[in-house]
Amino acid sequence: MAKRVLVVEDNDLNRKLFCDVLRANGFDVEPVADGEFVLDAARAFAPDLVLMDIQLPNVSGVDLIAALKRERGLAEVPVLAVTAYAGKGDEDRIRDAGAADYLAKPVSIGPFMAAVRRLVPA
């Protein structure tokens, strides 16, 4: 059975790229463009990994990571945070919220898939 990845990304091109790469590598993918739907989507999809953009409209990806970690049934799901805004202290703040790993955009496919495979072994 394919591992499931919830892809939370508001940028259409980035979301499509992440989904296409993951599908090409055998993952079942559920894209989410709006952070306000993340918790409901995660409950319904039961992902093995959440790929979380940090800069989302209306809600912070950091807040969403913390909310996922408080959810029974989702708290153990690893989160791979991805952001274009990698300022000093951002990685610590993101990891403190509960992210298992962190990538700065632009993301190269090789390091991206290596991070995914570390978090969701086959």
Sequence and secondary structure as in RCSB ss.txt:
>XXXX:A:sequence
MAKRVLVVEDNDLNRKLFCDVLRANGFDVEPVADGEFVLDAARAFAPDLVLMDIQLPNVSGVDLIAALKRERGLA
EVPVLAVTAYAGKGDEDRIRDAGAADYLAKPVSIGPFMAAVRRLVPA
>XXXX:A:secstr
   EEEEE SSHHHHHHHHHHHHHTT EEEEE  GGGHHHHHHHH  SEEEEES  SSS HHHHHHHHHHSTTTT
TS EEEEES   TTHHHHHHHHT SEEEESS  HHHHHHHHHHHS  
